[in-house]
Amino acid sequence: MPRQPRLDAPGLLQHVMARGIERRKLFKDDKDRKSFLDRLALILEETQTQCYAWALIPNHFHLLLRTGPTPLSKVMRRLMTGYAVTFNKRHKRSGHLLQNRYKSIVCEKDAYLLELIRYIHLNPLRAKLVQDLKELDKYPWTGHSAILGSRKNPLVPEVRNLINPVQSQKSLAEKTIQDVLLLFSSKTGEARRRYRQFVKSGVDQGSRPELQGGGLVRSAGGDKKALLRRKREERELSDERILGSGDFVEQILEEANELEERKTSYSIGLDELILKVVKDIGIEVTDLISLKREKKISYARGIISYLAAVKLGYTGTKIAKALNMSRKSVSRCIKRGEKILDNEQEMLEYLA
């Protein structure tokens, strides 16, 4: 399937990852890393984009960003293009440095902010760039040491007085660290101790695939049992680009106009689509909404679900209600319908 468009809107929390092309090194030495961070610091301040966590690994990087008025795509284009030009010039090379498409996952802030800060800041330890948490506490190439106050925050622009002439005013990077610490305590020393203990408790949690990949398990925080305990209507809407509860996923998609106003100029309604399909296949609507699993009925459900969701932009909830199915079943039907339509493109005539 073609890649879905990125989701972007002011104020969204996004976990951003980018790799070197063919997994080659993005950072060959500390000069490269400093060059990247200097550029990032200026861009964040100028675009009023908050960075809650970051980590530089030799062949990739992680950023946890909350966008301001400037779209994430513009922030990343400035960062990645500018750094690539500088890197190529310094190392006397040409051609692409980064994979063309960075990965970004919209995250539900209240549920995942702290989990992602910990996950990102532990990356150097998982990658064995440091041996233990004590070494990570002073490691300069992740944001962990800046939150602890054991190192200067490299995301505070060195020329911030040119950006913000009021020198006494704190930079956005400084305010962001304050925001993180306040999640632990109003007293700085106590907040740092609690934050470090929180990070320490995550050392043995491993790679946390539920914070990287997609699907329903990720939206349940990786806990399959928790997923199954959820009410059906709360657990079945998911999206590879979003990390959060079903309600959050639906909210983000609605705001992105991907549920009710998605796609095309087809004017056919869901009820009309259903009537066309059942008549053509030779079944009754009562069969369609029954619990029967006959081949013809499954075929019809697949076609209706796919066309309604992908071509007409109906929500999984509305399709499920119309077909008397769960949203989880609708998701399976959409996949089935896609396979059917790959082989029988004339089925698009139902939309005429």
Order of alpha helices (4+ residues) and beta strands (2+ residues): beta-alpha-beta-beta-alpha-beta-alpha-alpha-alpha-alpha-alpha-alpha-alpha-alpha-alpha-alpha-beta-alpha-alpha-alpha-alpha-alpha-alpha
